[in-house]
Amino acid sequence: MATIPALVSLEEYLHTEYSPDCEYIDGTILERNVGKGKHSYTQGKVYRRLGDLVESNGKLVLPEQRVRVSQSRVRIPDVCVVLKLEEVTAEAPLLCVEVLSPDDRWNRVHASIADYQGMGVPCVWIIDPYDRRAWVFDEIEPPLEVRDGVLRARSLGVELPLSDVLPPQ
């Protein structure tokens, strides 16, 4: 007999610390895949490189920030760019970045992208450091695989060479 997970209120989730942090999806606590070597390396490089590119313009780059994408959902992108600092981001970030782990499944990745876009996030980057590939989900363009080696965020006026954030081979 399958057990049904107990539903948790949003308030309880927001006042609970999880290690590693978990997402909140319609009353359910959803564990995230913990980053390993290549994931951690890529996440750190994206965080630093984006900081170099946008923080002088008053934007903030945050790692693993809780983002309230709807009334009943909180996602945690690996990196996001915001205009203001909030304990839980409620204003749509300008960019959300997800770095894939070997255990990530595309159905969960697509659900996250849909939540970000539904909130009004104009650009989402998906980076796979294991296969050395990336995709850009832009609000006015169809999803594109990065084939020219450059991640672009039109919403920020940013271009970042994929090779700058991928781990050494």
N, C-alpha and C positions, 0 to 999 in steps of 0.2 A: 504494500500500500504506500503510495507516494505521500509525502508530507507537504503541506501547503505552507510557504513561508509566512510568518506573521507580518502584517502590515504595520508600518511605522509612520507616525505623523511627520509632516515636514518640520514642525517645531522641534520634535525630538531629534530628528536627523541633524538639524542645524545646530543643536546644542550638544552633539555627541562628537567626540574625536575618534577617528578610525585610523589604524595604522596597518597598512597604508590606507590613505583616504579612499572612500567609496563614493560612488555616484548614487543618486536618489531618483528612482524611476517609478512614478505612480504608486508610492507607498512602499516600494521594495528597495532594499539596500543592495546595490549591485557592485560586487568586487571588480576591481580593474586588474589587468595583468601588470605585474610588477616589472619594471624595466630592468633589463640585464645589461651587460657591457655595451653592446652596440647601441641599444636604445638609450641608455644613460648618456653615452658620449654624444650622440646626435642631439638629444634634448638639450644638453648643456651648450653645445655649439650654436644651436638655433637661438637659445636664450641670449647668449652673449652677442652674437652677430646682429640680431634684431635690436638689441639694446644700443649697439653702436650706430645703427641706422636711424632709429626713431626717437630715442630719448632726448636728443637735443631739441626736438620739435615739441616737447611737452607731453609726449605719449609715454605710457608705462608698459614694460614687458614683465609679465608675471608667469612663473612656473607653477603648474598644478593648482590653479586658482579655481575655487568653486564658482560656477557660473549658473545662475538660475535662468534656465532657458524657457521655462513656462511655470505656471502656477503649481504644477505637480512634478517638475523634473529639475534636477541639478546635475549638470555634467562637469567634468574636470578635464579640460584640455591639457595636454602636456605643456604647452606654452600659449599665452594669449597676449594680445596688445590691446590696451584700454586707454581711455581718455582720463579716467579718474579712478582712484583707489577706493574700493569698497570691501567690506569684510566678506560679503558674498556678492559677486558682480551681478547686477540686475540690469545694467545698461549693456546693450549688445556690444561685444568687443569688435574691434576693427579687423582682427584676424585671430583665428584659432588654428593651432597646429597640433596634429596628432602624429606621434611617432609610433609606428607599428612594432609590436613584439612578435616573436615567433608564434605565440599562442593566440594572437588576435584573429578574429573571424570577420570577414567582410560584412556579414549581416549586422553585426554590432557596430562596425565602423560606419556603415551607411545610416544606421539609426542615429548615431551621434551627429553626423553631417546634417541629416534632416532636422534635428533639433536645433543645431546652430543656425541653419538657414531660416528655419521657422521663427527664430528669435530676431532675425534681421542681421546676422553676422554676414558682412559682404564678401568675405573670402575665408576659405578653409584650405589649409595645406595638409596633405597626408604624405608622410615620408616613411619609406620602408628601407631602413639601413641594412637589412639583411640581403635583400635583392637589389639594393642600390637604385631604387626607383622612387618616383614621387608623382603626385597628382595635385592639381589645383582645381578647387571648386569655387568658381567666381559667380556672384549673383547675376551677372548679365551675360555670361559665357557658358557654353556647355562644359561639363567636366573635361579636363584635358590632362593626359599624362605628360609629364615634363620630358620632352624629347630633345630639347636644345640645351639642357643642363642648367636652366635658370628658373628658379622659383619666383613668381611674380605676385604681388598684391597690389592691384590697381587702387584699392581703397587707401593704401598708404603711400603709393608712389614708390614702392620698394621692389628692387630686384636683388635676389640673393643667389649666387652660384650654388648649385646643389653640392658640388665638390667641396665647398667651404664648410659644410656641416656633416658630411658623411665620414665615418671612421676610416682610418687607413686600411688599405687592402692587405 
